[in-house]
Amino acid sequence: MAKSIHQLIEIAREEISRITGLELGSTLSTSKDERGWLVSLEVVEKHSIPDQMDVLATYDMILDDDGKLIEFNRRSLRKRVDAEAEAEAVE
């Protein structure tokens, strides 16, 4: 039976945590295309002191309608401070 979008996000979050062993951050986006459901998640790759220097990774995960993981890959890495600087520039 097809899963709801909320269920698919929870499955993706559980899977990325289990696969990588990394601390979960934010769910960035969810969309559906011909390959399945694309869920983009952010995780903490490396904790640093100060926290602004933490290294964050964005992972893209593709799941089918039943929540089976089809594919995942790390799309990008950034320091936490990089996003904070961008947000301040927008304001």
PDB file of N, CA, C and O in Angstrom:
ATOM      1  N   MET A   1       0.842  -1.188   0.000  1.00  0.00           N
ATOM      2  CA  MET A   1       0.000   0.000   0.000  1.00  0.00           C
ATOM      3  C   MET A   1       0.886   1.250   0.000  1.00  0.00           C
ATOM      4  O   MET A   1       1.892   1.307   0.706  1.00  0.00           O
ATOM      5  N   ALA A   2       0.509   2.228  -0.781  1.00  0.00           N
ATOM      6  CA  ALA A   2       1.286   3.467  -0.878  1.00  0.00           C
ATOM      7  C   ALA A   2       1.291   4.199   0.460  1.00  0.00           C
ATOM      8  O   ALA A   2       0.292   4.219   1.179  1.00  0.00           O
ATOM      9  N   LYS A   3       2.426   4.795   0.775  1.00  0.00           N
ATOM     10  CA  LYS A   3       2.608   5.537   2.026  1.00  0.00           C
ATOM     11  C   LYS A   3       2.247   7.004   1.820  1.00  0.00           C
ATOM     12  O   LYS A   3       2.289   7.520   0.703  1.00  0.00           O
ATOM     13  N   SER A   4       1.894   7.662   2.916  1.00  0.00           N
ATOM     14  CA  SER A   4       1.660   9.105   2.865  1.00  0.00           C
ATOM     15  C   SER A   4       3.008   9.818   2.812  1.00  0.00           C
ATOM     16  O   SER A   4       4.044   9.222   3.104  1.00  0.00           O
ATOM     17  N   ILE A   5       2.988  11.081   2.445  1.00  0.00           N
ATOM     18  CA  ILE A   5       4.226  11.859   2.376  1.00  0.00           C
ATOM     19  C   ILE A   5       4.895  11.932   3.751  1.00  0.00           C
ATOM     20  O   ILE A   5       6.122  11.905   3.848  1.00  0.00           O
ATOM     21  N   HIS A   6       4.093  12.025   4.805  1.00  0.00           N
ATOM     22  CA  HIS A   6       4.656  12.068   6.164  1.00  0.00           C
ATOM     23  C   HIS A   6       5.365  10.757   6.500  1.00  0.00           C
ATOM     24  O   HIS A   6       6.441  10.762   7.097  1.00  0.00           O
ATOM     25  N   GLN A   7       4.759   9.644   6.115  1.00  0.00           N
ATOM     26  CA  GLN A   7       5.378   8.341   6.363  1.00  0.00           C
ATOM     27  C   GLN A   7       6.672   8.192   5.566  1.00  0.00           C
ATOM     28  O   GLN A   7       7.661   7.667   6.078  1.00  0.00           O
ATOM     29  N   LEU A   8       6.667   8.652   4.321  1.00  0.00           N
ATOM     30  CA  LEU A   8       7.868   8.556   3.489  1.00  0.00           C
ATOM     31  C   LEU A   8       9.013   9.380   4.064  1.00  0.00           C
ATOM     32  O   LEU A   8      10.164   8.943   4.041  1.00  0.00           O
ATOM     33  N   ILE A   9       8.710  10.561   4.576  1.00  0.00           N
ATOM     34  CA  ILE A   9       9.748  11.392   5.198  1.00  0.00           C
ATOM     35  C   ILE A   9      10.318  10.688   6.421  1.00  0.00           C
ATOM     36  O   ILE A   9      11.535  10.660   6.604  1.00  0.00           O
ATOM     37  N   GLU A  10       9.458  10.122   7.258  1.00  0.00           N
ATOM     38  CA  GLU A  10       9.937   9.405   8.447  1.00  0.00           C
ATOM     39  C   GLU A  10      10.809   8.212   8.064  1.00  0.00           C
ATOM     40  O   GLU A  10      11.842   7.966   8.687  1.00  0.00           O
ATOM     41  N   ILE A  11      10.389   7.476   7.039  1.00  0.00           N
ATOM     42  CA  ILE A  11      11.188   6.336   6.576  1.00  0.00           C
ATOM     43  C   ILE A  11      12.553   6.814   6.092  1.00  0.00           C
ATOM     44  O   ILE A  11      13.576   6.221   6.433  1.00  0.00           O
ATOM     45  N   ALA A  12      12.572   7.884   5.298  1.00  0.00           N
ATOM     46  CA  ALA A  12      13.842   8.420   4.784  1.00  0.00           C
ATOM     47  C   ALA A  12      14.750   8.849   5.931  1.00  0.00           C
ATOM     48  O   ALA A  12      15.949   8.570   5.907  1.00  0.00           O
ATOM     49  N   ARG A  13      14.191   9.527   6.938  1.00  0.00           N
ATOM     50  CA  ARG A  13      14.983   9.982   8.082  1.00  0.00           C
ATOM     51  C   ARG A  13      15.561   8.790   8.855  1.00  0.00           C
ATOM     52  O   ARG A  13      16.722   8.815   9.263  1.00  0.00           O
ATOM     53  N   GLU A  14      14.750   7.755   9.051  1.00  0.00           N
ATOM     54  CA  GLU A  14      15.232   6.560   9.753  1.00  0.00           C
ATOM     55  C   GLU A  14      16.330   5.860   8.950  1.00  0.00           C
ATOM     56  O   GLU A  14      17.338   5.431   9.512  1.00  0.00           O
ATOM     57  N   GLU A  15      16.132   5.749   7.646  1.00  0.00           N
ATOM     58  CA  GLU A  15      17.101   5.064   6.787  1.00  0.00           C
ATOM     59  C   GLU A  15      18.443   5.791   6.740  1.00  0.00           C
ATOM     60  O   GLU A  15      19.488   5.152   6.866  1.00  0.00           O
ATOM     61  N   ILE A  16      18.436   7.113   6.561  1.00  0.00           N
ATOM     62  CA  ILE A  16      19.710   7.838   6.464  1.00  0.00           C
ATOM     63  C   ILE A  16      20.474   7.750   7.775  1.00  0.00           C
ATOM     64  O   ILE A  16      21.700   7.645   7.783  1.00  0.00           O
ATOM     65  N   SER A  17      19.748   7.792   8.878  1.00  0.00           N
ATOM     66  CA  SER A  17      20.387   7.668  10.183  1.00  0.00           C
ATOM     67  C   SER A  17      20.996   6.273  10.349  1.00  0.00           C
ATOM     68  O   SER A  17      22.118   6.131  10.835  1.00  0.00           O
ATOM     69  N   ARG A  18      20.248   5.252   9.943  1.00  0.00           N
ATOM     70  CA  ARG A  18      20.729   3.870  10.059  1.00  0.00           C
ATOM     71  C   ARG A  18      21.922   3.629   9.132  1.00  0.00           C
ATOM     72  O   ARG A  18      22.901   3.001   9.535  1.00  0.00           O
ATOM     73  N   ILE A  19      21.847   4.118   7.911  1.00  0.00           N
ATOM     74  CA  ILE A  19      22.901   3.874   6.923  1.00  0.00           C
ATOM     75  C   ILE A  19      24.191   4.611   7.275  1.00  0.00           C
ATOM     76  O   ILE A  19      25.277   4.034   7.220  1.00  0.00           O
ATOM     77  N   THR A  20      24.066   5.884   7.635  1.00  0.00           N
ATOM     78  CA  THR A  20      25.264   6.704   7.852  1.00  0.00           C
ATOM     79  C   THR A  20      25.722   6.739   9.303  1.00  0.00           C
ATOM     80  O   THR A  20      26.904   6.954   9.572  1.00  0.00           O
ATOM     81  N   GLY A  21      24.805   6.529  10.237  1.00  0.00           N
ATOM     82  CA  GLY A  21      25.131   6.659  11.650  1.00  0.00           C
ATOM     83  C   GLY A  21      25.294   8.105  12.087  1.00  0.00           C
ATOM     84  O   GLY A  21      25.820   8.374  13.167  1.00  0.00           O
ATOM     85  N   LEU A  22      24.844   9.042  11.249  1.00  0.00           N
ATOM     86  CA  LEU A  22      25.019  10.465  11.534  1.00  0.00           C
ATOM     87  C   LEU A  22      23.777  11.062  12.186  1.00  0.00           C
ATOM     88  O   LEU A  22      22.676  10.522  12.086  1.00  0.00           O
ATOM     89  N   GLU A  23      23.989  12.193  12.857  1.00  0.00           N
ATOM     90  CA  GLU A  23      22.905  12.905  13.531  1.00  0.00           C
ATOM     91  C   GLU A  23      22.035  13.631  12.509  1.00  0.00           C
ATOM     92  O   GLU A  23      22.535  14.356  11.650  1.00  0.00           O
ATOM     93  N   LEU A  24      20.734  13.424  12.619  1.00  0.00           N
ATOM     94  CA  LEU A  24      19.799  14.068  11.701  1.00  0.00           C
ATOM     95  C   LEU A  24      19.686  15.549  11.964  1.00  0.00           C
ATOM     96  O   LEU A  24      19.757  16.003  13.106  1.00  0.00           O
ATOM     97  N   GLY A  25      19.512  16.291  10.899  1.00  0.00           N
ATOM     98  CA  GLY A  25      19.236  17.719  10.978  1.00  0.00           C
ATOM     99  C   GLY A  25      17.836  17.972  10.468  1.00  0.00           C
ATOM    100  O   GLY A  25      16.855  17.528  11.065  1.00  0.00           O
ATOM    101  N   SER A  26      17.750  18.683   9.369  1.00  0.00           N
ATOM    102  CA  SER A  26      16.459  19.101   8.827  1.00  0.00           C
ATOM    103  C   SER A  26      16.044  18.264   7.625  1.00  0.00           C
ATOM    104  O   SER A  26      16.872  17.689   6.918  1.00  0.00           O
ATOM    105  N   THR A  27      14.725  18.217   7.418  1.00  0.00           N
ATOM    106  CA  THR A  27      14.181  17.737   6.160  1.00  0.00           C
ATOM    107  C   THR A  27      14.094  18.959   5.268  1.00  0.00           C
ATOM    108  O   THR A  27      13.372  19.903   5.589  1.00  0.00           O
ATOM    109  N   LEU A  28      14.809  18.965   4.160  1.00  0.00           N
ATOM    110  CA  LEU A  28      14.898  20.145   3.307  1.00  0.00           C
ATOM    111  C   LEU A  28      13.805  20.206   2.255  1.00  0.00           C
ATOM    112  O   LEU A  28      13.249  21.274   2.000  1.00  0.00           O
ATOM    113  N   SER A  29      13.492  19.067   1.639  1.00  0.00           N
ATOM    114  CA  SER A  29      12.460  19.078   0.602  1.00  0.00           C
ATOM    115  C   SER A  29      11.987  17.663   0.312  1.00  0.00           C
ATOM    116  O   SER A  29      12.653  16.679   0.634  1.00  0.00           O
ATOM    117  N   THR A  30      10.817  17.597  -0.305  1.00  0.00           N
ATOM    118  CA  THR A  30      10.243  16.338  -0.754  1.00  0.00           C
ATOM    119  C   THR A  30       9.512  16.606  -2.060  1.00  0.00           C
ATOM    120  O   THR A  30       8.762  17.576  -2.176  1.00  0.00           O
ATOM    121  N   SER A  31       9.733  15.748  -3.035  1.00  0.00           N
ATOM    122  CA  SER A  31       9.024  15.880  -4.308  1.00  0.00           C
ATOM    123  C   SER A  31       8.926  14.501  -4.955  1.00  0.00           C
ATOM    124  O   SER A  31       9.618  13.560  -4.568  1.00  0.00           O
ATOM    125  N   LYS A  32       8.061  14.411  -5.934  1.00  0.00           N
ATOM    126  CA  LYS A  32       7.879  13.138  -6.640  1.00  0.00           C
ATOM    127  C   LYS A  32       8.167  13.352  -8.119  1.00  0.00           C
ATOM    128  O   LYS A  32       7.743  14.341  -8.717  1.00  0.00           O
ATOM    129  N   ASP A  33       8.904  12.394  -8.699  1.00  0.00           N
ATOM    130  CA  ASP A  33       9.133  12.406 -10.140  1.00  0.00           C
ATOM    131  C   ASP A  33       9.014  10.980 -10.659  1.00  0.00           C
ATOM    132  O   ASP A  33       8.534  10.099  -9.947  1.00  0.00           O
ATOM    133  N   GLU A  34       9.447  10.747 -11.892  1.00  0.00           N
ATOM    134  CA  GLU A  34       9.292   9.427 -12.505  1.00  0.00           C
ATOM    135  C   GLU A  34      10.099   8.340 -11.796  1.00  0.00           C
ATOM    136  O   GLU A  34       9.782   7.158 -11.931  1.00  0.00           O
ATOM    137  N   ARG A  35      11.134   8.717 -11.043  1.00  0.00           N
ATOM    138  CA  ARG A  35      11.954   7.732 -10.315  1.00  0.00           C
ATOM    139  C   ARG A  35      11.340   7.334  -8.990  1.00  0.00           C
ATOM    140  O   ARG A  35      11.614   6.244  -8.487  1.00  0.00           O
ATOM    141  N   GLY A  36      10.509   8.199  -8.409  1.00  0.00           N
ATOM    142  CA  GLY A  36       9.907   7.941  -7.107  1.00  0.00           C
ATOM    143  C   GLY A  36       9.877   9.214  -6.288  1.00  0.00           C
ATOM    144  O   GLY A  36       9.851  10.316  -6.836  1.00  0.00           O
ATOM    145  N   TRP A  37       9.881   9.060  -4.976  1.00  0.00           N
ATOM    146  CA  TRP A  37       9.864  10.193  -4.051  1.00  0.00           C
ATOM    147  C   TRP A  37      11.287  10.605  -3.731  1.00  0.00           C
ATOM    148  O   TRP A  37      12.090   9.785  -3.286  1.00  0.00           O
ATOM    149  N   LEU A  38      11.603  11.867  -3.953  1.00  0.00           N
ATOM    150  CA  LEU A  38      12.916  12.418  -3.627  1.00  0.00           C
ATOM    151  C   LEU A  38      12.791  13.172  -2.311  1.00  0.00           C
ATOM    152  O   LEU A  38      12.031  14.136  -2.207  1.00  0.00           O
ATOM    153  N   VAL A  39      13.540  12.729  -1.309  1.00  0.00           N
ATOM    154  CA  VAL A  39      13.559  13.389  -0.005  1.00  0.00           C
ATOM    155  C   VAL A  39      14.984  13.875   0.230  1.00  0.00           C
ATOM    156  O   VAL A  39      15.928  13.086   0.204  1.00  0.00           O
ATOM    157  N   SER A  40      15.134  15.174   0.459  1.00  0.00           N
ATOM    158  CA  SER A  40      16.449  15.761   0.739  1.00  0.00           C
ATOM    159  C   SER A  40      16.550  16.047   2.226  1.00  0.00           C
ATOM    160  O   SER A  40      15.700  16.724   2.804  1.00  0.00           O
ATOM    161  N   LEU A  41      17.604  15.517   2.836  1.00  0.00           N
ATOM    162  CA  LEU A  41      17.807  15.634   4.277  1.00  0.00           C
ATOM    163  C   LEU A  41      19.172  16.233   4.564  1.00  0.00           C
ATOM    164  O   LEU A  41      20.117  16.061   3.795  1.00  0.00           O
ATOM    165  N   GLU A  42      19.260  16.935   5.676  1.00  0.00           N
ATOM    166  CA  GLU A  42      20.539  17.479   6.122  1.00  0.00           C
ATOM    167  C   GLU A  42      20.950  16.741   7.391  1.00  0.00           C
ATOM    168  O   GLU A  42      20.136  16.535   8.291  1.00  0.00           O
ATOM    169  N   VAL A  43      22.219  16.345   7.454  1.00  0.00           N
ATOM    170  CA  VAL A  43      22.764  15.658   8.622  1.00  0.00           C
ATOM    171  C   VAL A  43      24.060  16.336   9.043  1.00  0.00           C
ATOM    172  O   VAL A  43      24.693  17.042   8.257  1.00  0.00           O
ATOM    173  N   VAL A  44      24.441  16.109  10.293  1.00  0.00           N
ATOM    174  CA  VAL A  44      25.700  16.652  10.805  1.00  0.00           C
ATOM    175  C   VAL A  44      26.789  15.622  10.515  1.00  0.00           C
ATOM    176  O   VAL A  44      26.811  14.546  11.114  1.00  0.00           O
ATOM    177  N   GLU A  45      27.686  15.956   9.601  1.00  0.00           N
ATOM    178  CA  GLU A  45      28.802  15.067   9.252  1.00  0.00           C
ATOM    179  C   GLU A  45      29.894  15.119  10.312  1.00  0.00           C
ATOM    180  O   GLU A  45      30.506  14.101  10.635  1.00  0.00           O
ATOM    181  N   LYS A  46      30.135  16.315  10.851  1.00  0.00           N
ATOM    182  CA  LYS A  46      31.213  16.478  11.827  1.00  0.00           C
ATOM    183  C   LYS A  46      30.882  17.634  12.756  1.00  0.00           C
ATOM    184  O   LYS A  46      30.632  18.756  12.316  1.00  0.00           O
ATOM    185  N   HIS A  47      30.885  17.334  14.056  1.00  0.00           N
ATOM    186  CA  HIS A  47      30.700  18.382  15.062  1.00  0.00           C
ATOM    187  C   HIS A  47      32.019  19.121  15.261  1.00  0.00           C
ATOM    188  O   HIS A  47      33.093  18.520  15.227  1.00  0.00           O
ATOM    189  N   SER A  48      31.924  20.417  15.465  1.00  0.00           N
ATOM    190  CA  SER A  48      33.108  21.250  15.674  1.00  0.00           C
ATOM    191  C   SER A  48      32.841  22.243  16.793  1.00  0.00           C
ATOM    192  O   SER A  48      31.699  22.458  17.198  1.00  0.00           O
ATOM    193  N   ILE A  49      33.902  22.832  17.274  1.00  0.00           N
ATOM    194  CA  ILE A  49      33.799  23.913  18.257  1.00  0.00           C
ATOM    195  C   ILE A  49      34.445  25.122  17.616  1.00  0.00           C
ATOM    196  O   ILE A  49      35.620  25.067  17.252  1.00  0.00           O
ATOM    197  N   PRO A  50      33.719  26.203  17.468  1.00  0.00           N
ATOM    198  CA  PRO A  50      32.326  26.436  17.853  1.00  0.00           C
ATOM    199  C   PRO A  50      31.350  25.730  16.900  1.00  0.00           C
ATOM    200  O   PRO A  50      31.731  25.273  15.822  1.00  0.00           O
ATOM    201  N   ASP A  51      30.072  25.653  17.330  1.00  0.00           N
ATOM    202  CA  ASP A  51      29.042  24.959  16.549  1.00  0.00           C
ATOM    203  C   ASP A  51      28.923  25.475  15.121  1.00  0.00           C
ATOM    204  O   ASP A  51      28.587  24.712  14.215  1.00  0.00           O
ATOM    205  N   GLN A  52      29.193  26.751  14.911  1.00  0.00           N
ATOM    206  CA  GLN A  52      29.055  27.325  13.570  1.00  0.00           C
ATOM    207  C   GLN A  52      29.988  26.662  12.560  1.00  0.00           C
ATOM    208  O   GLN A  52      29.785  26.782  11.352  1.00  0.00           O
ATOM    209  N   MET A  53      30.998  25.971  13.046  1.00  0.00           N
ATOM    210  CA  MET A  53      31.951  25.306  12.156  1.00  0.00           C
ATOM    211  C   MET A  53      31.581  23.838  11.894  1.00  0.00           C
ATOM    212  O   MET A  53      32.319  23.129  11.210  1.00  0.00           O
ATOM    213  N   ASP A  54      30.438  23.376  12.438  1.00  0.00           N
ATOM    214  CA  ASP A  54      29.967  22.024  12.131  1.00  0.00           C
ATOM    215  C   ASP A  54      29.902  21.837  10.624  1.00  0.00           C
ATOM    216  O   ASP A  54      29.578  22.768   9.886  1.00  0.00           O
ATOM    217  N   VAL A  55      30.211  20.634  10.174  1.00  0.00           N
ATOM    218  CA  VAL A  55      30.093  20.308   8.754  1.00  0.00           C
ATOM    219  C   VAL A  55      28.762  19.590   8.555  1.00  0.00           C
ATOM    220  O   VAL A  55      28.502  18.553   9.165  1.00  0.00           O
ATOM    221  N   LEU A  56      27.922  20.162   7.689  1.00  0.00           N
ATOM    222  CA  LEU A  56      26.604  19.611   7.395  1.00  0.00           C
ATOM    223  C   LEU A  56      26.597  19.045   5.981  1.00  0.00           C
ATOM    224  O   LEU A  56      27.209  19.605   5.071  1.00  0.00           O
ATOM    225  N   ALA A  57      25.902  17.936   5.812  1.00  0.00           N
ATOM    226  CA  ALA A  57      25.790  17.309   4.495  1.00  0.00           C
ATOM    227  C   ALA A  57      24.327  17.242   4.086  1.00  0.00           C
ATOM    228  O   ALA A  57      23.443  17.054   4.922  1.00  0.00           O
ATOM    229  N   THR A  58      24.086  17.397   2.800  1.00  0.00           N
ATOM    230  CA  THR A  58      22.750  17.203   2.245  1.00  0.00           C
ATOM    231  C   THR A  58      22.745  15.876   1.501  1.00  0.00           C
ATOM    232  O   THR A  58      23.568  15.641   0.616  1.00  0.00           O
ATOM    233  N   TYR A  59      21.807  15.018   1.871  1.00  0.00           N
ATOM    234  CA  TYR A  59      21.630  13.727   1.216  1.00  0.00           C
ATOM    235  C   TYR A  59      20.309  13.717   0.473  1.00  0.00           C
ATOM    236  O   TYR A  59      19.294  14.177   0.995  1.00  0.00           O
ATOM    237  N   ASP A  60      20.321  13.194  -0.744  1.00  0.00           N
ATOM    238  CA  ASP A  60      19.107  12.970  -1.521  1.00  0.00           C
ATOM    239  C   ASP A  60      18.795  11.486  -1.465  1.00  0.00           C
ATOM    240  O   ASP A  60      19.661  10.645  -1.705  1.00  0.00           O
ATOM    241  N   MET A  61      17.549  11.178  -1.144  1.00  0.00           N
ATOM    242  CA  MET A  61      17.109   9.790  -1.063  1.00  0.00           C
ATOM    243  C   MET A  61      15.906   9.613  -1.969  1.00  0.00           C
ATOM    244  O   MET A  61      15.007  10.453  -1.987  1.00  0.00           O
ATOM    245  N   ILE A  62      15.888   8.528  -2.717  1.00  0.00           N
ATOM    246  CA  ILE A  62      14.748   8.215  -3.574  1.00  0.00           C
ATOM    247  C   ILE A  62      14.090   6.957  -3.024  1.00  0.00           C
ATOM    248  O   ILE A  62      14.738   5.927  -2.837  1.00  0.00           O
ATOM    249  N   LEU A  63      12.785   7.064  -2.770  1.00  0.00           N
ATOM    250  CA  LEU A  63      11.995   5.952  -2.258  1.00  0.00           C
ATOM    251  C   LEU A  63      10.842   5.682  -3.218  1.00  0.00           C
ATOM    252  O   LEU A  63      10.358   6.591  -3.892  1.00  0.00           O
ATOM    253  N   ASP A  64      10.405   4.414  -3.272  1.00  0.00           N
ATOM    254  CA  ASP A  64       9.221   4.119  -4.074  1.00  0.00           C
ATOM    255  C   ASP A  64       7.972   4.442  -3.256  1.00  0.00           C
ATOM    256  O   ASP A  64       8.077   4.879  -2.110  1.00  0.00           O
ATOM    257  N   ASP A  65       6.798   4.231  -3.836  1.00  0.00           N
ATOM    258  CA  ASP A  65       5.546   4.586  -3.159  1.00  0.00           C
ATOM    259  C   ASP A  65       5.317   3.803  -1.871  1.00  0.00           C
ATOM    260  O   ASP A  65       4.563   4.243  -1.004  1.00  0.00           O
ATOM    261  N   ASP A  66       5.963   2.643  -1.740  1.00  0.00           N
ATOM    262  CA  ASP A  66       5.823   1.823  -0.537  1.00  0.00           C
ATOM    263  C   ASP A  66       6.875   2.143   0.519  1.00  0.00           C
ATOM    264  O   ASP A  66       6.874   1.548   1.597  1.00  0.00           O
ATOM    265  N   GLY A  67       7.772   3.079   0.215  1.00  0.00           N
ATOM    266  CA  GLY A  67       8.791   3.472   1.180  1.00  0.00           C
ATOM    267  C   GLY A  67      10.088   2.701   1.068  1.00  0.00           C
ATOM    268  O   GLY A  67      10.965   2.846   1.919  1.00  0.00           O
ATOM    269  N   LYS A  68      10.231   1.881   0.032  1.00  0.00           N
ATOM    270  CA  LYS A  68      11.473   1.128  -0.164  1.00  0.00           C
ATOM    271  C   LYS A  68      12.534   2.071  -0.719  1.00  0.00           C
ATOM    272  O   LYS A  68      12.295   2.786  -1.692  1.00  0.00           O
ATOM    273  N   LEU A  69      13.708   2.063  -0.090  1.00  0.00           N
ATOM    274  CA  LEU A  69      14.814   2.907  -0.530  1.00  0.00           C
ATOM    275  C   LEU A  69      15.368   2.380  -1.850  1.00  0.00           C
ATOM    276  O   LEU A  69      15.765   1.220  -1.955  1.00  0.00           O
ATOM    277  N   ILE A  70      15.385   3.251  -2.847  1.00  0.00           N
ATOM    278  CA  ILE A  70      15.882   2.890  -4.172  1.00  0.00           C
ATOM    279  C   ILE A  70      17.307   3.396  -4.359  1.00  0.00           C
ATOM    280  O   ILE A  70      18.150   2.709  -4.934  1.00  0.00           O
ATOM    281  N   GLU A  71      17.566   4.608  -3.867  1.00  0.00           N
ATOM    282  CA  GLU A  71      18.863   5.240  -4.104  1.00  0.00           C
ATOM    283  C   GLU A  71      19.092   6.325  -3.061  1.00  0.00           C
ATOM    284  O   GLU A  71      18.146   6.949  -2.580  1.00  0.00           O
ATOM    285  N   PHE A  72      20.358   6.541  -2.716  1.00  0.00           N
ATOM    286  CA  PHE A  72      20.698   7.706  -1.898  1.00  0.00           C
ATOM    287  C   PHE A  72      22.097   8.168  -2.268  1.00  0.00           C
ATOM    288  O   PHE A  72      22.948   7.368  -2.658  1.00  0.00           O
ATOM    289  N   ASN A  73      22.322   9.469  -2.140  1.00  0.00           N
ATOM    290  CA  ASN A  73      23.662   9.995  -2.386  1.00  0.00           C
ATOM    291  C   ASN A  73      23.848  11.303  -1.642  1.00  0.00           C
ATOM    292  O   ASN A  73      22.900  12.043  -1.380  1.00  0.00           O
ATOM    293  N   ARG A  74      25.106  11.560  -1.310  1.00  0.00           N
ATOM    294  CA  ARG A  74      25.436  12.825  -0.657  1.00  0.00           C
ATOM    295  C   ARG A  74      25.618  13.864  -1.750  1.00  0.00           C
ATOM    296  O   ARG A  74      26.478  13.724  -2.620  1.00  0.00           O
ATOM    297  N   ARG A  75      24.804  14.901  -1.697  1.00  0.00           N
ATOM    298  CA  ARG A  75      24.816  15.933  -2.735  1.00  0.00           C
ATOM    299  C   ARG A  75      25.800  17.041  -2.434  1.00  0.00           C
ATOM    300  O   ARG A  75      26.456  17.549  -3.343  1.00  0.00           O
ATOM    301  N   SER A  76      25.918  17.434  -1.148  1.00  0.00           N
ATOM    302  CA  SER A  76      26.785  18.578  -0.847  1.00  0.00           C
ATOM    303  C   SER A  76      27.236  18.562   0.605  1.00  0.00           C
ATOM    304  O   SER A  76      26.653  17.894   1.459  1.00  0.00           O
ATOM    305  N   LEU A  77      28.300  19.325   0.851  1.00  0.00           N
ATOM    306  CA  LEU A  77      28.823  19.571   2.195  1.00  0.00           C
ATOM    307  C   LEU A  77      28.962  21.075   2.371  1.00  0.00           C
ATOM    308  O   LEU A  77      29.271  21.795   1.421  1.00  0.00           O
ATOM    309  N   ARG A  78      28.732  21.542   3.588  1.00  0.00           N
ATOM    310  CA  ARG A  78      28.924  22.957   3.890  1.00  0.00           C
ATOM    311  C   ARG A  78      29.143  23.107   5.382  1.00  0.00           C
ATOM    312  O   ARG A  78      28.818  22.213   6.163  1.00  0.00           O
ATOM    313  N   LYS A  79      29.692  24.237   5.768  1.00  0.00           N
ATOM    314  CA  LYS A  79      29.799  24.570   7.186  1.00  0.00           C
ATOM    315  C   LYS A  79      28.519  25.276   7.604  1.00  0.00           C
ATOM    316  O   LYS A  79      27.932  26.029   6.827  1.00  0.00           O
ATOM    317  N   ARG A  80      28.095  25.029   8.830  1.00  0.00           N
ATOM    318  CA  ARG A  80      26.869  25.641   9.345  1.00  0.00           C
ATOM    319  C   ARG A  80      26.902  27.161   9.185  1.00  0.00           C
ATOM    320  O   ARG A  80      25.884  27.766   8.848  1.00  0.00           O
ATOM    321  N   VAL A  81      28.040  27.775   9.420  1.00  0.00           N
ATOM    322  CA  VAL A  81      28.169  29.228   9.345  1.00  0.00           C
ATOM    323  C   VAL A  81      27.872  29.745   7.937  1.00  0.00           C
ATOM    324  O   VAL A  81      27.427  30.883   7.784  1.00  0.00           O
ATOM    325  N   ASP A  82      28.111  28.932   6.906  1.00  0.00           N
ATOM    326  CA  ASP A  82      27.849  29.377   5.537  1.00  0.00           C
ATOM    327  C   ASP A  82      26.379  29.709   5.324  1.00  0.00           C
ATOM    328  O   ASP A  82      26.064  30.712   4.683  1.00  0.00           O
ATOM    329  N   ALA A  83      25.489  28.903   5.836  1.00  0.00           N
ATOM    330  CA  ALA A  83      24.052  29.169   5.699  1.00  0.00           C
ATOM    331  C   ALA A  83      23.644  30.363   6.544  1.00  0.00           C
ATOM    332  O   ALA A  83      22.791  31.148   6.131  1.00  0.00           O
ATOM    333  N   GLU A  84      24.242  30.512   7.721  1.00  0.00           N
ATOM    334  CA  GLU A  84      23.916  31.643   8.580  1.00  0.00           C
ATOM    335  C   GLU A  84      24.343  32.947   7.914  1.00  0.00           C
ATOM    336  O   GLU A  84      23.632  33.947   8.006  1.00  0.00           O
ATOM    337  N   ALA A  85      25.480  32.949   7.251  1.00  0.00           N
ATOM    338  CA  ALA A  85      25.955  34.152   6.560  1.00  0.00           C
ATOM    339  C   ALA A  85      25.033  34.497   5.400  1.00  0.00           C
ATOM    340  O   ALA A  85      24.752  35.672   5.164  1.00  0.00           O
ATOM    341  N   GLU A  86      24.555  33.481   4.665  1.00  0.00           N
ATOM    342  CA  GLU A  86      23.632  33.718   3.559  1.00  0.00           C
ATOM    343  C   GLU A  86      22.317  34.290   4.064  1.00  0.00           C
ATOM    344  O   GLU A  86      21.766  35.202   3.448  1.00  0.00           O
ATOM    345  N   ALA A  87      21.802  33.765   5.181  1.00  0.00           N
ATOM    346  CA  ALA A  87      20.540  34.250   5.741  1.00  0.00           C
ATOM    347  C   ALA A  87      20.663  35.704   6.178  1.00  0.00           C
ATOM    348  O   ALA A  87      19.739  36.491   5.974  1.00  0.00           O
ATOM    349  N   GLU A  88      21.785  36.065   6.772  1.00  0.00           N
ATOM    350  CA  GLU A  88      21.997  37.448   7.202  1.00  0.00           C
ATOM    351  C   GLU A  88      22.082  38.379   6.001  1.00  0.00           C
ATOM    352  O   GLU A  88      21.607  39.512   6.073  1.00  0.00           O
ATOM    353  N   ALA A  89      22.670  37.933   4.911  1.00  0.00           N
ATOM    354  CA  ALA A  89      22.799  38.764   3.710  1.00  0.00           C
ATOM    355  C   ALA A  89      21.436  39.037   3.079  1.00  0.00           C
ATOM    356  O   ALA A  89      21.225  40.099   2.494  1.00  0.00           O
ATOM    357  N   VAL A  90      20.513  38.083   3.194  1.00  0.00           N
ATOM    358  CA  VAL A  90      19.178  38.241   2.628  1.00  0.00           C
ATOM    359  C   VAL A  90      18.372  39.254   3.420  1.00  0.00           C
ATOM    360  O   VAL A  90      17.583  40.002   2.843  1.00  0.00           O
ATOM    361  N   GLU A  91      18.558  39.290   4.726  1.00  0.00           N
ATOM    362  CA  GLU A  91      17.800  40.208   5.582  1.00  0.00           C
ATOM    363  C   GLU A  91      18.231  41.579   5.309  1.00  0.00           C
ATOM    364  O   GLU A  91      17.723  42.519   5.920  1.00  0.00           O
TER     365      GLU A  91
END
